[in-house]
């Protein structure tokens, strides 16, 4: 899915949710104040995470500042995400598998 498609899906979901009778203007304002976490399987450079988080934030459905990943390949994702204001928390890193640089 491209970032544009993700943004369209998030906006469509948000519009559908916001027009439900049970969703008052007050609860919509509360939802826009939500802080989201993004979950990814593998992080390499962080480019996909940054694009997805930008789409979430652009949709106006709250703010995403945290990315959780199963494996960080330690190829710059942590630094790239941090530069964009996203904290990246990996469950495992490449070094946890005993993989050395150049291997």
Secondary structure per residue as TSV (DSSP state, phi and psi in degrees):
chain	resnum	aa	ss	phi	psi
A	1	X	-	360.0	133.7
A	2	X	-	-78.9	160.7
A	3	X	H	-58.6	-34.9
A	4	X	H	-65.7	-42.4
A	5	X	H	-64.2	-41.0
A	6	X	H	-62.3	-43.5
A	7	X	H	-62.9	-41.2
A	8	X	H	-63.4	-42.3
A	9	X	H	-64.6	-41.8
A	10	X	H	-64.9	-44.4
A	11	X	H	-62.2	-41.9
A	12	X	H	-63.0	-44.1
A	13	X	H	-60.5	-45.2
A	14	X	H	-64.4	-43.6
A	15	X	H	-63.4	-42.0
A	16	X	H	-62.1	-44.2
A	17	X	H	-65.7	-40.4
A	18	X	H	-70.9	-20.2
A	19	X	T	-95.1	-3.2
A	20	X	S	-68.2	142.0
A	21	X	T	-57.5	-32.5
A	22	X	T	-75.0	-7.0
A	23	X	-	-104.0	97.8
A	24	X	-	-79.2	163.6
A	25	X	H	-55.3	-34.3
A	26	X	H	-65.6	-45.0
A	27	X	H	-69.0	-30.6
A	28	X	H	-64.1	-41.5
A	29	X	H	-64.2	-38.6
A	30	X	H	-64.3	-43.8
A	31	X	H	-62.1	-38.4
A	32	X	H	-65.5	-19.5
A	33	X	T	-90.0	-3.3
A	34	X	-	-61.4	149.5
A	35	X	E	-108.9	124.7
A	36	X	E	-100.0	156.7
A	37	X	E	-118.6	138.3
A	38	X	E	-102.7	135.1
A	39	X	E	-115.6	130.9
A	40	X	E	-133.8	151.2
A	41	X	E	-77.9	-50.6
A	42	X	E	-134.6	136.5
A	43	X	E	-115.0	129.3
A	44	X	S	-113.5	-77.6
A	45	X	S	-97.7	-15.9
A	46	X	S	91.8	-5.0
A	47	X	H	-58.7	-45.3
A	48	X	H	-66.4	-38.8
A	49	X	H	-63.5	-46.2
A	50	X	H	-62.3	-43.7
A	51	X	H	-62.9	-43.7
A	52	X	H	-66.0	-44.1
A	53	X	H	-64.3	-40.0
A	54	X	H	-60.0	-39.6
A	55	X	H	-65.3	-42.9
A	56	X	H	-60.5	-47.0
A	57	X	H	-67.0	-38.3
A	58	X	H	-68.2	-26.5
A	59	X	T	-71.1	-13.2
A	60	X	T	75.9	19.4
A	61	X	S	-99.3	28.9
A	62	X	-	118.4	-165.0
A	63	X	E	-126.1	133.2
A	64	X	E	-112.1	120.0
A	65	X	E	-128.2	1.0
A	66	X	E	-131.4	133.7
A	67	X	E	-122.6	129.2
A	68	X	E	-108.3	128.9
A	69	X	E	-126.7	149.2
A	70	X	E	-73.8	-49.6
A	71	X	E	-129.8	125.2
A	72	X	E	-97.8	116.9
A	73	X	-	-76.2	-0.1
A	74	X	S	56.2	48.1
A	75	X	S	-120.8	28.7
A	76	X	S	110.5	-2.4
A	77	X	H	-62.4	-44.0
A	78	X	H	-59.3	-47.0
A	79	X	H	-67.2	-43.2
A	80	X	H	-63.8	-43.4
A	81	X	H	-65.0	-44.4
A	82	X	H	-60.1	-38.2
A	83	X	H	-63.2	-24.0
A	84	X	T	-97.8	6.0
A	85	X	T	83.5	19.5
A	86	X	-	-110.7	123.8
A	87	X	E	-85.0	126.2
A	88	X	E	-106.1	124.5
A	89	X	E	-120.2	106.2
A	90	X	E	-89.0	146.4
A	91	X	E	-75.0	-43.4
A	92	X	E	-134.1	153.9
A	93	X	E	-118.5	161.3
A	94	X	G	-53.4	-40.4
A	95	X	G	-64.7	-22.9
A	96	X	G	-66.9	-17.5
A	97	X	G	-95.2	4.2
A	98	X	T	76.9	17.1
A	99	X	-	-86.2	122.3
A	100	X	-	-95.4	156.0
A	101	X	T	-57.2	139.0
A	102	X	T	85.0	-1.4
A	103	X	-	-88.6	360.0
